[in-house]
């Protein structure tokens, strides 16, 4: 947004206004989970073999997102090939053309190797932005071709203010809870389905109690079946479980 913002004052300060046409258009993909879900739905309407079509999210002509997708949430080799094809295209405006690859650790070796040439010699008008929460999970050949920028978590008070400014949360207590669960990520705090999170947490606590007391194994199995039978990923369940265990240790 800061690169493509149309507000001159914001541009001079290296920030973005959030209100111009470019900022608003790019913001349509702010909720990445929602943007990916919508793109996957549209792709499934086009073909019976959706994986053969690279998932592309592009609301602004000069900003293209290639997010992990599919049941396993992987960056596809088809996406890497598409990037190679379009990388030399000049920007529609007079600024950079941005290619965003979130969760870059979700690419397999084939996709990563296909991407190496694009990362090694990108044209001067292009900027490739890879994000990851686990740098060690990237191939050394990918890491060596990138300039690392470290982004730390925000303080809880900052996340609470962010939520308040966007009208999220019914009161400060809920906003503080969202900020604590999100571990310093304002986007995660904003997207969090709090009721769903708390229900998962209650089920996991019931499982821990049943296992500890060794009296109601039927309850343990029923809770486990209920959790694994839903739409929750193992990754998400483990994240909630680790958070719960951390709170128990504090207590």
HUUR-V730355 format. One record per helix or strand. SS is the DSSP state (H for helix, E for strand). FROM is the first residue (numbers start at 1). LEN is the number of residues. Records with the same first field share a line. If there is no record, write none. Layout:
BEGIN
SS->FROM-LEN ; FROM-LEN
END
This chain:
BEGIN
H->8-6 ; 21-9 ; 32-15 ; 50-3 ; 77-10 ; 104-3 ; 109-12 ; 135-3 ; 140-4 ; 156-10 ; 172-11 ; 186-6 ; 194-20 ; 217-12 ; 234-17
E->57-4 ; 63-3 ; 69-1 ; 74-2 ; 97-5 ; 107-1 ; 126-5
END
